[in-house]
């Protein structure tokens, strides 16, 4: 799956929604890690990756807030809470008051969950 995250978008027409989400998390999390590892000089790259991460989480939040979303209510609530946390923590990272480590850990946990659900399906 990780390999497919870097392929051209028009080559992924048969991907499941979970696989698409997984690929987005892989790509964005990798960008955050690379920018973090590069240090202060990579702040513009970190800010861009954090912006993409924030957009991904906002999209998920909008999806789980939809009354017609088929996920269980408790899972939808937990995903929305994670969106709120990532949004606030991103502000802290951009202000230089926090590291992006928590965002990387959350995304990694989500990737594990998506990969497990894909195997079960």
Helices and strands as residue ranges (DSSP letters): G 3-6, G 9-11, H 17-38, G 40-42, H 43-65, H 73-94, H 101-120
